Amino acid sequence: MSGRIFPFTLAAAALIAGAPEPLLAVTPPLDASASVDLLQALTLQKLEDMEFGAVTVTAPGTAVIDPISNSMATSGGVTAVSGTPHAARFRGAASGSAVVIIRLPKNPVALTRVGGTETIMLSDFTLDGPSKRAMAGSPTFEFRVGGMLTIPANPVDGDYEGDFTVTAQYP
């Protein structure tokens, strides 16, 4: 009797295990490549600060530094009286064939009276050309930055100073 149980046991084991799973197709390995474009570290150096010179104020007005002509124009009750107004000037270094984007402040910057708390606003920053510049094989580049100084009625006399941030980056 034991011979009859044995075949029955094997058949039951085959039913429990199920049919073998079909093998999945495997694709042959493919080669991939890797690449990198190494760029010289971008540097930026300030050569000159923006300078408005000395102005007199009889009524509210503006003083605007044009970075292209590197000169100043005034309006309203503001009059230039002395000094040599000029744009801020910067020099940068980048990889010779790179493209660089120059970024200027979007918000006004307060200039504060030295020794006091009074402020006047510097805004509308401009460049002497496009903000996106191709190096065209040269590893260095220079640019100028201008802006508009808004002077209120009856400002307190004194020297006003403040900082603004200019950045350059690879796109």
Disulfide bonds with the S-S distance in Angstrom:
none
